[in-house]
Amino acid sequence: MLQEIVEAEKQSIVQTYKRAPILWERGHGVFLIDSEGQEFLDMAAGIAVNALGYEHPAITGILRNPGLLHISNLYYTRPQVALAQALTENSFASKVFFCNSGTEANEGALKFARKTAGEKREIVAFSDSFHGRTMGALACTANARYREPFEPLIGGVRFATYNDLDSVNLDGDVAAVIVEPIQGEGGVRPAQKDFLQGLRRLCDARGALLIFDEVQCGLGRTGKLWAYEEYGVEPDIMTLAKPLGGGLPIGAILINDKVAAALEPGDHGSTFGGGPLVTRVAKSVLDTINQPAFLAHIQEMGQQLGAILHRMVQKFDFVQEARGQGLMWGLALDEKVPVAKVVEAGYAQKIVMLSSGRNTLRLLPPLTLEAQHLEIFEKRLEVALALA
Ligand code: PLP
């Protein structure tokens, strides 16, 4: 069965993905079931999307009675406005624009920044950043392997070094700085507090906008609703996507008054953006995560996950460092053991994990994970690392 699908995929799907040889059939809670009925502990959550795991009643309850699916942005719907209100009431932002993915959210953020900045055009992005695969977001993504085959990308983007304020020069006509408070694809690297605070100061001094890309690290992932809360710094623009729709596609651009004042009808648009079904689901996901007890649970599980990973640093020579926050963690490996081998060894132990950066194992479990799951994880991870 698996082999048939692998062959059919090769024949019919554009070959841009390297897939693991697993055919998923369904999921429940924090577990995934493959075509042979084997149960895996999910420590990846569909790359930080399935924040509430699988078959969570906050989502399935709506999907059983979906109501209006789509009507376009030519009209009003209650769910879209309700989600926007919930996002603005619980963040720095005063207005929201809805789109359908992370890269689209960043694309819109760049447009909004340039419109607000008037004549200024330049964007400063950072080493090891990942902002998406469309031409504007890709222009702000550091990895040369992703960028070079498609150049010229949008112009006016220059790079500075992540966590190095001295490398940031906002001279000239810089419209905005775009940064992930915790880099995800770049190897799970949290920004230092001084760095984000310094960026805010520099942007204010130079009249540049500060864009936080919280597509991966936002919405509870760090144990706070927004990653920026940990830093005492607010952006002018923040982008969201991955977990917001609980598995349905949605992106959002959150903006402050200054940016909102620069935008007018016709500046941006999306046929699907903020449809009634996906915004109903997203509001339910946001309401579920944005509870003090739920956020406290993420913090507690995050501490336990961090402790497990620090024990692995002690146990295995090739495991160099554990870094992260909340339920977003990376385990940096030295070059002796390729992370792909550890991910593969994890599948054999029935755990689903991710790689990121140069050689870092990445863990982004559903936020609903419990202590008993972490016990299972520790045992299986230890075997996977020993066998890799
Ligand atoms: N920004 C960040 C920080 C991401 O991690 C990602 C995806 O990994 C993106 C943007 C792009 O999101 P999408 O794949 O939904 O376009």
Boltz pocket constraint, residues with backbone or C-beta under 6 A from the ligand:
constraints:
  - pocket:
      binder: B
      contacts: [[A, 100], [A, 101], [A, 102], [A, 103], [A, 104], [A, 106], [A, 130], [A, 131], [A, 132], [A, 133], [A, 180], [A, 182], [A, 184], [A, 185], [A, 213], [A, 214], [A, 215], [A, 216], [A, 217], [A, 241], [A, 242]]
      max_distance: 6.0
